[in-house]
Structures are given as C-alpha cells and as structure tokens.
C-alpha cells in the first residue's frame, strides 16, 4: 500500500507547466520576488523528508534563485580575435544547485545547510529549496538524527562540498574506472602523485651515488 509521499512524488513527475497552471503562477511570483525567501512549508514534502527535513524548531526551508546558463564572458571588442576566444559554452565547475546552497549559507551565516532539492525553473532562473539547520538549537542537539550537525567537523560543510550536490560536482557519485583520482579529492590525489614522483627521483639519486 502506497503512502502520501509516494503520491506526491508521482504528481511531481508529470507536473503541469502550461500557461495558467499553478506551477506557472508560482514561477511568476518567484521571479518577481527576492533571491532568498524563507518558506513556511516545503513544496515537495516527499523530497524534503527523504533528505532529512523535520517539522520542528531549529529547521527552516529557504527557496533560492540562481540564474541559468554558462559563464557571462565578454567578447573581444577590438583587435585580432582568436578562434579559441572562449566565450560560449564555458560552464562553471560547480553545478547550479551547489551554487544555490553556498549562496544561501552565506545569506544565513548562523545556519548549516543540510540538503536541497529542485522545485522549478523558467527561462532565466532555476529554483531550489534549501533545508537549513540551526546547530545551536536545543531541539537539534537533542535529536539523534541531526545532532551530528552540532559537531565542530560539520561547520561550513557546504563550502567543502559535503552536501549531495557538492559530492556530485566533486565526482564522488561514481567509482571504478575513470574515477581513480577523485578520492579523497582531486587536489589530494594530485599532491600524492607529485610526492611519489619526488620520492622516486630521490631514490634514483641515492642509487646513482652508490
């Protein structure tokens, strides 16, 4: 027997986006509103609950707006124009969902980002709802499922790519062939490779002396 969360998820799979639909009306209001809006209830309750949301004190949901498309790079205005000028199809390393989480965390510096999910898009913007947690609230400290956010190693986790969207743009969703240099991180993997090369050169120098 299916529950209410299953029906909510099925409704969002085929959500109506035509002119005059409820989703179309929401996008019109969101476009005219602010970039970060605290909402009373999550729009997609099934996704919010799956990502750790609870209707209790210390947890809020913020709707964030991020513009769509690649980087806004300026085209050359005079002089010789190189064929590889790099204006179009230049995208950022982070995905837009991770960017929305980082900007929301900077807008609410006393809260930590738990996770986020997609709620809509129009021709210019993407909209996400970000679940924010207050790590200093007594109800969060007493919650056995969320009190790990109160520890010191969970500070600014969104800035270190620890959320689901952050792990995706870091390449941690995949394992096996093609992802040999993504763990623990691309930077650390490069440092290890340089260290191995340095140790190899040092060993060769010692052997040549002998």
Residue pairs with C-beta under 8 A, 6 or more apart in sequence:
5 45
5 46
5 49
5 50
6 46
8 44
8 45
8 46
9 46
9 47
12 44
12 46
15 23
16 22
16 23
17 23
17 24
18 24
23 120
26 120
27 120
27 121
27 122
27 127
30 37
30 63
30 65
30 120
30 125
30 127
31 122
31 124
31 125
35 64
35 65
35 103
36 62
36 63
36 64
36 65
36 103
36 104
36 107
36 108
37 62
37 63
38 60
38 61
38 62
38 63
39 61
39 62
39 63
39 129
41 61
42 48
42 53
42 61
42 129
42 131
43 63
43 119
43 129
44 117
44 119
44 129
47 117
48 61
48 117
48 129
48 131
51 114
51 115
51 116
51 117
51 131
51 164
52 114
52 115
52 131
52 145
52 146
53 59
53 61
53 114
53 131
54 143
54 145
54 146
56 139
56 143
57 137
57 139
58 133
58 134
58 137
58 138
58 139
58 140
59 114
59 131
59 132
59 133
59 134
59 140
59 146
60 111
60 131
60 132
60 134
61 129
61 130
61 131
61 132
62 104
62 107
62 108
62 129
62 130
62 132
63 119
63 127
63 128
63 129
63 130
64 100
64 101
64 103
64 104
64 116
64 127
64 128
64 129
64 130
65 100
65 125
65 126
65 127
66 96
66 99
66 100
66 103
66 125
66 126
66 127
66 128
67 124
67 125
67 126
68 96
68 121
68 123
68 124
68 125
68 126
70 88
70 89
70 90
70 91
70 92
71 90
71 91
71 92
73 86
73 87
73 90
74 87
75 85
75 87
76 82
76 85
92 99
93 169
94 102
94 166
94 169
95 165
95 168
95 169
96 126
96 128
97 116
97 118
97 126
97 128
97 165
98 158
98 161
98 163
98 165
98 166
98 168
98 169
100 116
100 126
100 128
100 130
101 113
101 116
101 128
101 130
101 158
101 163
101 165
101 166
102 158
102 159
104 113
104 116
104 130
104 132
105 111
105 112
105 113
105 132
105 156
105 158
105 159
108 132
110 134
110 136
111 132
111 133
111 134
111 135
112 132
112 133
112 134
112 135
112 149
112 154
112 155
112 156
112 157
112 158
113 130
113 131
113 132
113 133
113 157
113 158
113 163
114 131
114 132
114 133
114 146
114 149
114 163
115 130
115 131
115 163
115 164
116 128
116 129
116 130
116 131
116 163
116 164
116 165
117 128
117 129
118 126
118 127
118 128
119 127
119 128
119 129
120 126
120 127
121 127
133 140
133 146
133 149
134 140
135 141
135 149
135 150
135 154
136 150
140 146
140 147
140 149
140 150
141 147
141 150
148 154
157 163
158 166
160 166
161 167
161 169
161 170
167 173
170 182
170 185
170 186
171 179
171 182
171 186
172 182
172 183
174 182
180 189
181 189
181 190
181 193
182 189
183 189
